[in-house]
Amino acid sequence: MKIELKTAEAQRVLDELIRRMTDFSVPLADIGDDMVESTRQNFIEGSSPDGVPWAPKSQATLDAYAARKETVSSKPLIGPSRTLSTNISFQSTATSVSWGSNMIQAAVMQFGAQAGEFGATIGRDRNGREFMVSTPWGDIPARPFIGVGEDDETAIVATLEEWLEGADKPG
């Protein structure tokens, strides 16, 4: 059976429906906004997207801040500048969305790193003598801050369902 739609209005509605079903840019941008906000909330709560608390800052890290006379939060991943927690963004297209941080330390904080994993640099002691310092100088535990937790998944599904409910309406 073949059905032909002969009115311009019917064709316009079908064309719009087809366009909407191949261009997910609107709901994906909404999802990107939601995931950026959710990621920022992970920093406030000090936990992964799944709600697993992050490892605390090491005493060596707290001592290093104190030696530099920097006031810093005891919360993990919150440094004096707060740049990692505030530099979260997203990119979306008609078919995809991604979010994260372009900060140099983001991947190390997300996945962790072993002492010396990135080689070594030259440091100087108080007398000006050079010495090698491993990079990083200590083990850094993984503290995942980017991802999709259960609440995020529920929000994503709700956003897509809401969008699909309106997909049959010309826009």
Phi and psi in radians as a Rosetta constraint file:
Dihedral C 1 N 2 CA 2 C 2 CIRCULARHARMONIC -2.183 0.35
Dihedral N 2 CA 2 C 2 N 3 CIRCULARHARMONIC 2.300 0.35
Dihedral C 2 N 3 CA 3 C 3 CIRCULARHARMONIC -2.017 0.35
Dihedral N 3 CA 3 C 3 N 4 CIRCULARHARMONIC 2.244 0.35
Dihedral C 3 N 4 CA 4 C 4 CIRCULARHARMONIC -1.903 0.35
Dihedral N 4 CA 4 C 4 N 5 CIRCULARHARMONIC 2.260 0.35
Dihedral C 4 N 5 CA 5 C 5 CIRCULARHARMONIC -1.659 0.35
Dihedral N 5 CA 5 C 5 N 6 CIRCULARHARMONIC 2.162 0.35
Dihedral C 5 N 6 CA 6 C 6 CIRCULARHARMONIC -1.854 0.35
Dihedral N 6 CA 6 C 6 N 7 CIRCULARHARMONIC -0.203 0.35
Dihedral C 6 N 7 CA 7 C 7 CIRCULARHARMONIC -1.568 0.35
Dihedral N 7 CA 7 C 7 N 8 CIRCULARHARMONIC 2.609 0.35
Dihedral C 7 N 8 CA 8 C 8 CIRCULARHARMONIC -1.127 0.35
Dihedral N 8 CA 8 C 8 N 9 CIRCULARHARMONIC -0.633 0.35
Dihedral C 8 N 9 CA 9 C 9 CIRCULARHARMONIC -1.122 0.35
Dihedral N 9 CA 9 C 9 N 10 CIRCULARHARMONIC -0.783 0.35
Dihedral C 9 N 10 CA 10 C 10 CIRCULARHARMONIC -1.096 0.35
Dihedral N 10 CA 10 C 10 N 11 CIRCULARHARMONIC -0.727 0.35
Dihedral C 10 N 11 CA 11 C 11 CIRCULARHARMONIC -1.142 0.35
Dihedral N 11 CA 11 C 11 N 12 CIRCULARHARMONIC -0.694 0.35
Dihedral C 11 N 12 CA 12 C 12 CIRCULARHARMONIC -1.086 0.35
Dihedral N 12 CA 12 C 12 N 13 CIRCULARHARMONIC -0.770 0.35
Dihedral C 12 N 13 CA 13 C 13 CIRCULARHARMONIC -1.113 0.35
Dihedral N 13 CA 13 C 13 N 14 CIRCULARHARMONIC -0.783 0.35
Dihedral C 13 N 14 CA 14 C 14 CIRCULARHARMONIC -1.104 0.35
Dihedral N 14 CA 14 C 14 N 15 CIRCULARHARMONIC -0.753 0.35
Dihedral C 14 N 15 CA 15 C 15 CIRCULARHARMONIC -1.044 0.35
Dihedral N 15 CA 15 C 15 N 16 CIRCULARHARMONIC -0.743 0.35
Dihedral C 15 N 16 CA 16 C 16 CIRCULARHARMONIC -1.150 0.35
Dihedral N 16 CA 16 C 16 N 17 CIRCULARHARMONIC -0.707 0.35
Dihedral C 16 N 17 CA 17 C 17 CIRCULARHARMONIC -1.085 0.35
Dihedral N 17 CA 17 C 17 N 18 CIRCULARHARMONIC -0.790 0.35
Dihedral C 17 N 18 CA 18 C 18 CIRCULARHARMONIC -1.077 0.35
Dihedral N 18 CA 18 C 18 N 19 CIRCULARHARMONIC -0.761 0.35
Dihedral C 18 N 19 CA 19 C 19 CIRCULARHARMONIC -1.052 0.35
Dihedral N 19 CA 19 C 19 N 20 CIRCULARHARMONIC -0.796 0.35
Dihedral C 19 N 20 CA 20 C 20 CIRCULARHARMONIC -1.150 0.35
Dihedral N 20 CA 20 C 20 N 21 CIRCULARHARMONIC -0.580 0.35
Dihedral C 20 N 21 CA 21 C 21 CIRCULARHARMONIC -1.365 0.35
Dihedral N 21 CA 21 C 21 N 22 CIRCULARHARMONIC -0.181 0.35
Dihedral C 21 N 22 CA 22 C 22 CIRCULARHARMONIC -1.957 0.35
Dihedral N 22 CA 22 C 22 N 23 CIRCULARHARMONIC -0.163 0.35
Dihedral C 22 N 23 CA 23 C 23 CIRCULARHARMONIC -2.102 0.35
Dihedral N 23 CA 23 C 23 N 24 CIRCULARHARMONIC 1.711 0.35
Dihedral C 23 N 24 CA 24 C 24 CIRCULARHARMONIC -1.669 0.35
Dihedral N 24 CA 24 C 24 N 25 CIRCULARHARMONIC 0.336 0.35
Dihedral C 24 N 25 CA 25 C 25 CIRCULARHARMONIC -1.032 0.35
Dihedral N 25 CA 25 C 25 N 26 CIRCULARHARMONIC -0.659 0.35
Dihedral C 25 N 26 CA 26 C 26 CIRCULARHARMONIC -1.163 0.35
Dihedral N 26 CA 26 C 26 N 27 CIRCULARHARMONIC -0.958 0.35
Dihedral C 26 N 27 CA 27 C 27 CIRCULARHARMONIC -1.178 0.35
Dihedral N 27 CA 27 C 27 N 28 CIRCULARHARMONIC -0.545 0.35
Dihedral C 27 N 28 CA 28 C 28 CIRCULARHARMONIC -1.197 0.35
Dihedral N 28 CA 28 C 28 N 29 CIRCULARHARMONIC -0.609 0.35
Dihedral C 28 N 29 CA 29 C 29 CIRCULARHARMONIC -1.153 0.35
Dihedral N 29 CA 29 C 29 N 30 CIRCULARHARMONIC -0.696 0.35
Dihedral C 29 N 30 CA 30 C 30 CIRCULARHARMONIC -1.091 0.35
Dihedral N 30 CA 30 C 30 N 31 CIRCULARHARMONIC -0.747 0.35
Dihedral C 30 N 31 CA 31 C 31 CIRCULARHARMONIC -1.107 0.35
Dihedral N 31 CA 31 C 31 N 32 CIRCULARHARMONIC -0.735 0.35
Dihedral C 31 N 32 CA 32 C 32 CIRCULARHARMONIC -1.013 0.35
Dihedral N 32 CA 32 C 32 N 33 CIRCULARHARMONIC -0.802 0.35
Dihedral C 32 N 33 CA 33 C 33 CIRCULARHARMONIC -1.014 0.35
Dihedral N 33 CA 33 C 33 N 34 CIRCULARHARMONIC -0.801 0.35
Dihedral C 33 N 34 CA 34 C 34 CIRCULARHARMONIC -1.099 0.35
Dihedral N 34 CA 34 C 34 N 35 CIRCULARHARMONIC -0.717 0.35
Dihedral C 34 N 35 CA 35 C 35 CIRCULARHARMONIC -1.248 0.35
Dihedral N 35 CA 35 C 35 N 36 CIRCULARHARMONIC -0.576 0.35
Dihedral C 35 N 36 CA 36 C 36 CIRCULARHARMONIC -1.103 0.35
Dihedral N 36 CA 36 C 36 N 37 CIRCULARHARMONIC -0.810 0.35
Dihedral C 36 N 37 CA 37 C 37 CIRCULARHARMONIC -1.112 0.35
Dihedral N 37 CA 37 C 37 N 38 CIRCULARHARMONIC -0.714 0.35
Dihedral C 37 N 38 CA 38 C 38 CIRCULARHARMONIC -1.105 0.35
Dihedral N 38 CA 38 C 38 N 39 CIRCULARHARMONIC -0.704 0.35
Dihedral C 38 N 39 CA 39 C 39 CIRCULARHARMONIC -1.127 0.35
Dihedral N 39 CA 39 C 39 N 40 CIRCULARHARMONIC -0.737 0.35
Dihedral C 39 N 40 CA 40 C 40 CIRCULARHARMONIC -1.066 0.35
Dihedral N 40 CA 40 C 40 N 41 CIRCULARHARMONIC -0.649 0.35
Dihedral C 40 N 41 CA 41 C 41 CIRCULARHARMONIC -1.131 0.35
Dihedral N 41 CA 41 C 41 N 42 CIRCULARHARMONIC -0.568 0.35
Dihedral C 41 N 42 CA 42 C 42 CIRCULARHARMONIC -1.042 0.35
Dihedral N 42 CA 42 C 42 N 43 CIRCULARHARMONIC -0.652 0.35
Dihedral C 42 N 43 CA 43 C 43 CIRCULARHARMONIC -1.174 0.35
Dihedral N 43 CA 43 C 43 N 44 CIRCULARHARMONIC -0.701 0.35
Dihedral C 43 N 44 CA 44 C 44 CIRCULARHARMONIC -1.112 0.35
Dihedral N 44 CA 44 C 44 N 45 CIRCULARHARMONIC -0.746 0.35
Dihedral C 44 N 45 CA 45 C 45 CIRCULARHARMONIC -1.443 0.35
Dihedral N 45 CA 45 C 45 N 46 CIRCULARHARMONIC -0.313 0.35
Dihedral C 45 N 46 CA 46 C 46 CIRCULARHARMONIC 1.198 0.35
Dihedral N 46 CA 46 C 46 N 47 CIRCULARHARMONIC 0.702 0.35
Dihedral C 46 N 47 CA 47 C 47 CIRCULARHARMONIC -2.561 0.35
Dihedral N 47 CA 47 C 47 N 48 CIRCULARHARMONIC 2.888 0.35
Dihedral C 47 N 48 CA 48 C 48 CIRCULARHARMONIC -1.253 0.35
Dihedral N 48 CA 48 C 48 N 49 CIRCULARHARMONIC 2.951 0.35
Dihedral C 48 N 49 CA 49 C 49 CIRCULARHARMONIC -0.990 0.35
Dihedral N 49 CA 49 C 49 N 50 CIRCULARHARMONIC -0.462 0.35
Dihedral C 49 N 50 CA 50 C 50 CIRCULARHARMONIC -1.506 0.35
Dihedral N 50 CA 50 C 50 N 51 CIRCULARHARMONIC 0.025 0.35
Dihedral C 50 N 51 CA 51 C 51 CIRCULARHARMONIC 1.539 0.35
Dihedral N 51 CA 51 C 51 N 52 CIRCULARHARMONIC 0.140 0.35
Dihedral C 51 N 52 CA 52 C 52 CIRCULARHARMONIC -1.383 0.35
Dihedral N 52 CA 52 C 52 N 53 CIRCULARHARMONIC 2.131 0.35
Dihedral C 52 N 53 CA 53 C 53 CIRCULARHARMONIC -1.070 0.35
Dihedral N 53 CA 53 C 53 N 54 CIRCULARHARMONIC 2.477 0.35
Dihedral C 53 N 54 CA 54 C 54 CIRCULARHARMONIC -1.293 0.35
Dihedral N 54 CA 54 C 54 N 55 CIRCULARHARMONIC 2.682 0.35
Dihedral C 54 N 55 CA 55 C 55 CIRCULARHARMONIC -1.066 0.35
Dihedral N 55 CA 55 C 55 N 56 CIRCULARHARMONIC 2.464 0.35
Dihedral C 55 N 56 CA 56 C 56 CIRCULARHARMONIC -1.206 0.35
Dihedral N 56 CA 56 C 56 N 57 CIRCULARHARMONIC 2.866 0.35
Dihedral C 56 N 57 CA 57 C 57 CIRCULARHARMONIC -1.105 0.35
Dihedral N 57 CA 57 C 57 N 58 CIRCULARHARMONIC 2.506 0.35
Dihedral C 57 N 58 CA 58 C 58 CIRCULARHARMONIC -1.297 0.35
Dihedral N 58 CA 58 C 58 N 59 CIRCULARHARMONIC 2.751 0.35
Dihedral C 58 N 59 CA 59 C 59 CIRCULARHARMONIC -1.095 0.35
Dihedral N 59 CA 59 C 59 N 60 CIRCULARHARMONIC -0.599 0.35
Dihedral C 59 N 60 CA 60 C 60 CIRCULARHARMONIC -1.089 0.35
Dihedral N 60 CA 60 C 60 N 61 CIRCULARHARMONIC -0.681 0.35
Dihedral C 60 N 61 CA 61 C 61 CIRCULARHARMONIC -1.166 0.35
Dihedral N 61 CA 61 C 61 N 62 CIRCULARHARMONIC -0.811 0.35
Dihedral C 61 N 62 CA 62 C 62 CIRCULARHARMONIC -1.059 0.35
Dihedral N 62 CA 62 C 62 N 63 CIRCULARHARMONIC -0.705 0.35
Dihedral C 62 N 63 CA 63 C 63 CIRCULARHARMONIC -1.137 0.35
Dihedral N 63 CA 63 C 63 N 64 CIRCULARHARMONIC -0.655 0.35
Dihedral C 63 N 64 CA 64 C 64 CIRCULARHARMONIC -1.114 0.35
Dihedral N 64 CA 64 C 64 N 65 CIRCULARHARMONIC -0.741 0.35
Dihedral C 64 N 65 CA 65 C 65 CIRCULARHARMONIC -1.088 0.35
Dihedral N 65 CA 65 C 65 N 66 CIRCULARHARMONIC -0.775 0.35
Dihedral C 65 N 66 CA 66 C 66 CIRCULARHARMONIC -1.080 0.35
Dihedral N 66 CA 66 C 66 N 67 CIRCULARHARMONIC -0.714 0.35
Dihedral C 66 N 67 CA 67 C 67 CIRCULARHARMONIC -1.103 0.35
Dihedral N 67 CA 67 C 67 N 68 CIRCULARHARMONIC -0.549 0.35
Dihedral C 67 N 68 CA 68 C 68 CIRCULARHARMONIC -1.528 0.35
Dihedral N 68 CA 68 C 68 N 69 CIRCULARHARMONIC 0.042 0.35
Dihedral C 68 N 69 CA 69 C 69 CIRCULARHARMONIC 0.997 0.35
Dihedral N 69 CA 69 C 69 N 70 CIRCULARHARMONIC 0.671 0.35
Dihedral C 69 N 70 CA 70 C 70 CIRCULARHARMONIC -1.746 0.35
Dihedral N 70 CA 70 C 70 N 71 CIRCULARHARMONIC 2.317 0.35
Dihedral C 70 N 71 CA 71 C 71 CIRCULARHARMONIC -1.480 0.35
Dihedral N 71 CA 71 C 71 N 72 CIRCULARHARMONIC 2.221 0.35
Dihedral C 71 N 72 CA 72 C 72 CIRCULARHARMONIC -2.508 0.35
Dihedral N 72 CA 72 C 72 N 73 CIRCULARHARMONIC 2.597 0.35
Dihedral C 72 N 73 CA 73 C 73 CIRCULARHARMONIC -1.166 0.35
Dihedral N 73 CA 73 C 73 N 74 CIRCULARHARMONIC 2.577 0.35
Dihedral C 73 N 74 CA 74 C 74 CIRCULARHARMONIC -1.393 0.35
Dihedral N 74 CA 74 C 74 N 75 CIRCULARHARMONIC -0.148 0.35
Dihedral C 74 N 75 CA 75 C 75 CIRCULARHARMONIC -1.164 0.35
Dihedral N 75 CA 75 C 75 N 76 CIRCULARHARMONIC 2.440 0.35
Dihedral C 75 N 76 CA 76 C 76 CIRCULARHARMONIC -1.071 0.35
Dihedral N 76 CA 76 C 76 N 77 CIRCULARHARMONIC 2.574 0.35
Dihedral C 76 N 77 CA 77 C 77 CIRCULARHARMONIC 1.171 0.35
Dihedral N 77 CA 77 C 77 N 78 CIRCULARHARMONIC 0.112 0.35
Dihedral C 77 N 78 CA 78 C 78 CIRCULARHARMONIC -1.919 0.35
Dihedral N 78 CA 78 C 78 N 79 CIRCULARHARMONIC 1.798 0.35
Dihedral C 78 N 79 CA 79 C 79 CIRCULARHARMONIC -1.664 0.35
Dihedral N 79 CA 79 C 79 N 80 CIRCULARHARMONIC -3.105 0.35
Dihedral C 79 N 80 CA 80 C 80 CIRCULARHARMONIC -1.047 0.35
Dihedral N 80 CA 80 C 80 N 81 CIRCULARHARMONIC -0.612 0.35
Dihedral C 80 N 81 CA 81 C 81 CIRCULARHARMONIC -1.514 0.35
Dihedral N 81 CA 81 C 81 N 82 CIRCULARHARMONIC -0.324 0.35
Dihedral C 81 N 82 CA 82 C 82 CIRCULARHARMONIC 1.029 0.35
Dihedral N 82 CA 82 C 82 N 83 CIRCULARHARMONIC 0.376 0.35
Dihedral C 82 N 83 CA 83 C 83 CIRCULARHARMONIC -1.158 0.35
Dihedral N 83 CA 83 C 83 N 84 CIRCULARHARMONIC -0.660 0.35
Dihedral C 83 N 84 CA 84 C 84 CIRCULARHARMONIC -1.133 0.35
Dihedral N 84 CA 84 C 84 N 85 CIRCULARHARMONIC -0.775 0.35
Dihedral C 84 N 85 CA 85 C 85 CIRCULARHARMONIC -1.266 0.35
Dihedral N 85 CA 85 C 85 N 86 CIRCULARHARMONIC -0.316 0.35
Dihedral C 85 N 86 CA 86 C 86 CIRCULARHARMONIC -1.858 0.35
Dihedral N 86 CA 86 C 86 N 87 CIRCULARHARMONIC -0.120 0.35
Dihedral C 86 N 87 CA 87 C 87 CIRCULARHARMONIC -1.885 0.35
Dihedral N 87 CA 87 C 87 N 88 CIRCULARHARMONIC 1.087 0.35
Dihedral C 87 N 88 CA 88 C 88 CIRCULARHARMONIC -1.981 0.35
Dihedral N 88 CA 88 C 88 N 89 CIRCULARHARMONIC 2.298 0.35
Dihedral C 88 N 89 CA 89 C 89 CIRCULARHARMONIC -2.539 0.35
Dihedral N 89 CA 89 C 89 N 90 CIRCULARHARMONIC 3.018 0.35
Dihedral C 89 N 90 CA 90 C 90 CIRCULARHARMONIC -2.326 0.35
Dihedral N 90 CA 90 C 90 N 91 CIRCULARHARMONIC 2.808 0.35
Dihedral C 90 N 91 CA 91 C 91 CIRCULARHARMONIC -2.296 0.35
Dihedral N 91 CA 91 C 91 N 92 CIRCULARHARMONIC 2.387 0.35
Dihedral C 91 N 92 CA 92 C 92 CIRCULARHARMONIC -2.367 0.35
Dihedral N 92 CA 92 C 92 N 93 CIRCULARHARMONIC 2.704 0.35
Dihedral C 92 N 93 CA 93 C 93 CIRCULARHARMONIC -2.244 0.35
Dihedral N 93 CA 93 C 93 N 94 CIRCULARHARMONIC -2.930 0.35
Dihedral C 93 N 94 CA 94 C 94 CIRCULARHARMONIC -1.202 0.35
Dihedral N 94 CA 94 C 94 N 95 CIRCULARHARMONIC -0.331 0.35
Dihedral C 94 N 95 CA 95 C 95 CIRCULARHARMONIC -2.271 0.35
Dihedral N 95 CA 95 C 95 N 96 CIRCULARHARMONIC 0.001 0.35
Dihedral C 95 N 96 CA 96 C 96 CIRCULARHARMONIC -2.678 0.35
Dihedral N 96 CA 96 C 96 N 97 CIRCULARHARMONIC 2.809 0.35
Dihedral C 96 N 97 CA 97 C 97 CIRCULARHARMONIC -2.500 0.35
Dihedral N 97 CA 97 C 97 N 98 CIRCULARHARMONIC 2.449 0.35
Dihedral C 97 N 98 CA 98 C 98 CIRCULARHARMONIC -2.430 0.35
Dihedral N 98 CA 98 C 98 N 99 CIRCULARHARMONIC 2.667 0.35
Dihedral C 98 N 99 CA 99 C 99 CIRCULARHARMONIC -2.545 0.35
Dihedral N 99 CA 99 C 99 N 100 CIRCULARHARMONIC 2.742 0.35
Dihedral C 99 N 100 CA 100 C 100 CIRCULARHARMONIC 2.895 0.35
Dihedral N 100 CA 100 C 100 N 101 CIRCULARHARMONIC -2.716 0.35
Dihedral C 100 N 101 CA 101 C 101 CIRCULARHARMONIC -2.291 0.35
Dihedral N 101 CA 101 C 101 N 102 CIRCULARHARMONIC 2.506 0.35
Dihedral C 101 N 102 CA 102 C 102 CIRCULARHARMONIC -1.694 0.35
Dihedral N 102 CA 102 C 102 N 103 CIRCULARHARMONIC 0.187 0.35
Dihedral C 102 N 103 CA 103 C 103 CIRCULARHARMONIC -1.197 0.35
Dihedral N 103 CA 103 C 103 N 104 CIRCULARHARMONIC 2.487 0.35
Dihedral C 103 N 104 CA 104 C 104 CIRCULARHARMONIC -1.049 0.35
Dihedral N 104 CA 104 C 104 N 105 CIRCULARHARMONIC -0.542 0.35
Dihedral C 104 N 105 CA 105 C 105 CIRCULARHARMONIC -1.521 0.35
Dihedral N 105 CA 105 C 105 N 106 CIRCULARHARMONIC -0.095 0.35
Dihedral C 105 N 106 CA 106 C 106 CIRCULARHARMONIC -0.999 0.35
Dihedral N 106 CA 106 C 106 N 107 CIRCULARHARMONIC -0.863 0.35
Dihedral C 106 N 107 CA 107 C 107 CIRCULARHARMONIC -1.123 0.35
Dihedral N 107 CA 107 C 107 N 108 CIRCULARHARMONIC -0.678 0.35
Dihedral C 107 N 108 CA 108 C 108 CIRCULARHARMONIC -1.128 0.35
Dihedral N 108 CA 108 C 108 N 109 CIRCULARHARMONIC -0.720 0.35
Dihedral C 108 N 109 CA 109 C 109 CIRCULARHARMONIC -1.204 0.35
Dihedral N 109 CA 109 C 109 N 110 CIRCULARHARMONIC -0.671 0.35
Dihedral C 109 N 110 CA 110 C 110 CIRCULARHARMONIC -1.167 0.35
Dihedral N 110 CA 110 C 110 N 111 CIRCULARHARMONIC -0.804 0.35
Dihedral C 110 N 111 CA 111 C 111 CIRCULARHARMONIC -1.867 0.35
Dihedral N 111 CA 111 C 111 N 112 CIRCULARHARMONIC -0.256 0.35
Dihedral C 111 N 112 CA 112 C 112 CIRCULARHARMONIC 1.447 0.35
Dihedral N 112 CA 112 C 112 N 113 CIRCULARHARMONIC 2.978 0.35
Dihedral C 112 N 113 CA 113 C 113 CIRCULARHARMONIC -2.779 0.35
Dihedral N 113 CA 113 C 113 N 114 CIRCULARHARMONIC 2.618 0.35
Dihedral C 113 N 114 CA 114 C 114 CIRCULARHARMONIC -1.581 0.35
Dihedral N 114 CA 114 C 114 N 115 CIRCULARHARMONIC 2.630 0.35
Dihedral C 114 N 115 CA 115 C 115 CIRCULARHARMONIC -0.928 0.35
Dihedral N 115 CA 115 C 115 N 116 CIRCULARHARMONIC 2.271 0.35
Dihedral C 115 N 116 CA 116 C 116 CIRCULARHARMONIC 1.372 0.35
Dihedral N 116 CA 116 C 116 N 117 CIRCULARHARMONIC 0.052 0.35
Dihedral C 116 N 117 CA 117 C 117 CIRCULARHARMONIC -1.012 0.35
Dihedral N 117 CA 117 C 117 N 118 CIRCULARHARMONIC -0.497 0.35
Dihedral C 117 N 118 CA 118 C 118 CIRCULARHARMONIC -1.892 0.35
Dihedral N 118 CA 118 C 118 N 119 CIRCULARHARMONIC 0.390 0.35
Dihedral C 118 N 119 CA 119 C 119 CIRCULARHARMONIC 1.597 0.35
Dihedral N 119 CA 119 C 119 N 120 CIRCULARHARMONIC -2.513 0.35
Dihedral C 119 N 120 CA 120 C 120 CIRCULARHARMONIC -2.591 0.35
Dihedral N 120 CA 120 C 120 N 121 CIRCULARHARMONIC 2.778 0.35
Dihedral C 120 N 121 CA 121 C 121 CIRCULARHARMONIC -2.226 0.35
Dihedral N 121 CA 121 C 121 N 122 CIRCULARHARMONIC 2.891 0.35
Dihedral C 121 N 122 CA 122 C 122 CIRCULARHARMONIC -1.582 0.35
Dihedral N 122 CA 122 C 122 N 123 CIRCULARHARMONIC 2.263 0.35
Dihedral C 122 N 123 CA 123 C 123 CIRCULARHARMONIC -2.008 0.35
Dihedral N 123 CA 123 C 123 N 124 CIRCULARHARMONIC 3.016 0.35
Dihedral C 123 N 124 CA 124 C 124 CIRCULARHARMONIC -2.264 0.35
Dihedral N 124 CA 124 C 124 N 125 CIRCULARHARMONIC 2.401 0.35
Dihedral C 124 N 125 CA 125 C 125 CIRCULARHARMONIC -1.471 0.35
Dihedral N 125 CA 125 C 125 N 126 CIRCULARHARMONIC -3.073 0.35
Dihedral C 125 N 126 CA 126 C 126 CIRCULARHARMONIC -1.114 0.35
Dihedral N 126 CA 126 C 126 N 127 CIRCULARHARMONIC -0.374 0.35
Dihedral C 126 N 127 CA 127 C 127 CIRCULARHARMONIC -1.650 0.35
Dihedral N 127 CA 127 C 127 N 128 CIRCULARHARMONIC 0.099 0.35
Dihedral C 127 N 128 CA 128 C 128 CIRCULARHARMONIC 1.493 0.35
Dihedral N 128 CA 128 C 128 N 129 CIRCULARHARMONIC 0.025 0.35
Dihedral C 128 N 129 CA 129 C 129 CIRCULARHARMONIC -1.332 0.35
Dihedral N 129 CA 129 C 129 N 130 CIRCULARHARMONIC 2.414 0.35
Dihedral C 129 N 130 CA 130 C 130 CIRCULARHARMONIC -1.433 0.35
Dihedral N 130 CA 130 C 130 N 131 CIRCULARHARMONIC 2.569 0.35
Dihedral C 130 N 131 CA 131 C 131 CIRCULARHARMONIC -2.629 0.35
Dihedral N 131 CA 131 C 131 N 132 CIRCULARHARMONIC 2.800 0.35
Dihedral C 131 N 132 CA 132 C 132 CIRCULARHARMONIC -1.584 0.35
Dihedral N 132 CA 132 C 132 N 133 CIRCULARHARMONIC 2.398 0.35
Dihedral C 132 N 133 CA 133 C 133 CIRCULARHARMONIC -2.142 0.35
Dihedral N 133 CA 133 C 133 N 134 CIRCULARHARMONIC 2.174 0.35
Dihedral C 133 N 134 CA 134 C 134 CIRCULARHARMONIC -1.220 0.35
Dihedral N 134 CA 134 C 134 N 135 CIRCULARHARMONIC 2.622 0.35
Dihedral C 134 N 135 CA 135 C 135 CIRCULARHARMONIC -2.124 0.35
Dihedral N 135 CA 135 C 135 N 136 CIRCULARHARMONIC 2.048 0.35
Dihedral C 135 N 136 CA 136 C 136 CIRCULARHARMONIC -1.222 0.35
Dihedral N 136 CA 136 C 136 N 137 CIRCULARHARMONIC 2.834 0.35
Dihedral C 136 N 137 CA 137 C 137 CIRCULARHARMONIC -1.360 0.35
Dihedral N 137 CA 137 C 137 N 138 CIRCULARHARMONIC -0.212 0.35
Dihedral C 137 N 138 CA 138 C 138 CIRCULARHARMONIC -2.547 0.35
Dihedral N 138 CA 138 C 138 N 139 CIRCULARHARMONIC 2.948 0.35
Dihedral C 138 N 139 CA 139 C 139 CIRCULARHARMONIC -1.176 0.35
Dihedral N 139 CA 139 C 139 N 140 CIRCULARHARMONIC 2.422 0.35
Dihedral C 139 N 140 CA 140 C 140 CIRCULARHARMONIC -2.052 0.35
Dihedral N 140 CA 140 C 140 N 141 CIRCULARHARMONIC 2.036 0.35
Dihedral C 140 N 141 CA 141 C 141 CIRCULARHARMONIC -1.237 0.35
Dihedral N 141 CA 141 C 141 N 142 CIRCULARHARMONIC 2.614 0.35
Dihedral C 141 N 142 CA 142 C 142 CIRCULARHARMONIC -1.140 0.35
Dihedral N 142 CA 142 C 142 N 143 CIRCULARHARMONIC 2.339 0.35
Dihedral C 142 N 143 CA 143 C 143 CIRCULARHARMONIC -2.314 0.35
Dihedral N 143 CA 143 C 143 N 144 CIRCULARHARMONIC 1.364 0.35
Dihedral C 143 N 144 CA 144 C 144 CIRCULARHARMONIC -1.038 0.35
Dihedral N 144 CA 144 C 144 N 145 CIRCULARHARMONIC 2.203 0.35
Dihedral C 144 N 145 CA 145 C 145 CIRCULARHARMONIC -2.094 0.35
Dihedral N 145 CA 145 C 145 N 146 CIRCULARHARMONIC -0.258 0.35
Dihedral C 145 N 146 CA 146 C 146 CIRCULARHARMONIC -1.917 0.35
Dihedral N 146 CA 146 C 146 N 147 CIRCULARHARMONIC 2.342 0.35
Dihedral C 146 N 147 CA 147 C 147 CIRCULARHARMONIC 2.769 0.35
Dihedral N 147 CA 147 C 147 N 148 CIRCULARHARMONIC -3.017 0.35
Dihedral C 147 N 148 CA 148 C 148 CIRCULARHARMONIC -2.140 0.35
Dihedral N 148 CA 148 C 148 N 149 CIRCULARHARMONIC 1.950 0.35
Dihedral C 148 N 149 CA 149 C 149 CIRCULARHARMONIC -1.557 0.35
Dihedral N 149 CA 149 C 149 N 150 CIRCULARHARMONIC -3.139 0.35
Dihedral C 149 N 150 CA 150 C 150 CIRCULARHARMONIC -1.044 0.35
Dihedral N 150 CA 150 C 150 N 151 CIRCULARHARMONIC -0.781 0.35
Dihedral C 150 N 151 CA 151 C 151 CIRCULARHARMONIC -1.125 0.35
Dihedral N 151 CA 151 C 151 N 152 CIRCULARHARMONIC -0.651 0.35
Dihedral C 151 N 152 CA 152 C 152 CIRCULARHARMONIC -1.103 0.35
Dihedral N 152 CA 152 C 152 N 153 CIRCULARHARMONIC -0.770 0.35
Dihedral C 152 N 153 CA 153 C 153 CIRCULARHARMONIC -1.062 0.35
Dihedral N 153 CA 153 C 153 N 154 CIRCULARHARMONIC -0.735 0.35
Dihedral C 153 N 154 CA 154 C 154 CIRCULARHARMONIC -1.063 0.35
Dihedral N 154 CA 154 C 154 N 155 CIRCULARHARMONIC -0.753 0.35
Dihedral C 154 N 155 CA 155 C 155 CIRCULARHARMONIC -1.153 0.35
Dihedral N 155 CA 155 C 155 N 156 CIRCULARHARMONIC -0.681 0.35
Dihedral C 155 N 156 CA 156 C 156 CIRCULARHARMONIC -1.110 0.35
Dihedral N 156 CA 156 C 156 N 157 CIRCULARHARMONIC -0.814 0.35
Dihedral C 156 N 157 CA 157 C 157 CIRCULARHARMONIC -1.071 0.35
Dihedral N 157 CA 157 C 157 N 158 CIRCULARHARMONIC -0.744 0.35
Dihedral C 157 N 158 CA 158 C 158 CIRCULARHARMONIC -1.089 0.35
Dihedral N 158 CA 158 C 158 N 159 CIRCULARHARMONIC -0.727 0.35
Dihedral C 158 N 159 CA 159 C 159 CIRCULARHARMONIC -1.085 0.35
Dihedral N 159 CA 159 C 159 N 160 CIRCULARHARMONIC -0.790 0.35
Dihedral C 159 N 160 CA 160 C 160 CIRCULARHARMONIC -1.181 0.35
Dihedral N 160 CA 160 C 160 N 161 CIRCULARHARMONIC -0.697 0.35
Dihedral C 160 N 161 CA 161 C 161 CIRCULARHARMONIC -1.114 0.35
Dihedral N 161 CA 161 C 161 N 162 CIRCULARHARMONIC -0.752 0.35
Dihedral C 161 N 162 CA 162 C 162 CIRCULARHARMONIC -1.061 0.35
Dihedral N 162 CA 162 C 162 N 163 CIRCULARHARMONIC -0.750 0.35
Dihedral C 162 N 163 CA 163 C 163 CIRCULARHARMONIC -1.138 0.35
Dihedral N 163 CA 163 C 163 N 164 CIRCULARHARMONIC -0.750 0.35
Dihedral C 163 N 164 CA 164 C 164 CIRCULARHARMONIC -1.131 0.35
Dihedral N 164 CA 164 C 164 N 165 CIRCULARHARMONIC -0.594 0.35
Dihedral C 164 N 165 CA 165 C 165 CIRCULARHARMONIC -1.067 0.35
Dihedral N 165 CA 165 C 165 N 166 CIRCULARHARMONIC -0.584 0.35
Dihedral C 165 N 166 CA 166 C 166 CIRCULARHARMONIC -1.595 0.35
Dihedral N 166 CA 166 C 166 N 167 CIRCULARHARMONIC -0.077 0.35
Dihedral C 166 N 167 CA 167 C 167 CIRCULARHARMONIC -1.188 0.35
Dihedral N 167 CA 167 C 167 N 168 CIRCULARHARMONIC -0.380 0.35
Dihedral C 167 N 168 CA 168 C 168 CIRCULARHARMONIC -1.572 0.35
Dihedral N 168 CA 168 C 168 N 169 CIRCULARHARMONIC 0.065 0.35
Dihedral C 168 N 169 CA 169 C 169 CIRCULARHARMONIC -1.809 0.35
Dihedral N 169 CA 169 C 169 N 170 CIRCULARHARMONIC 2.278 0.35
Dihedral C 169 N 170 CA 170 C 170 CIRCULARHARMONIC -1.058 0.35
Dihedral N 170 CA 170 C 170 N 171 CIRCULARHARMONIC 2.463 0.35
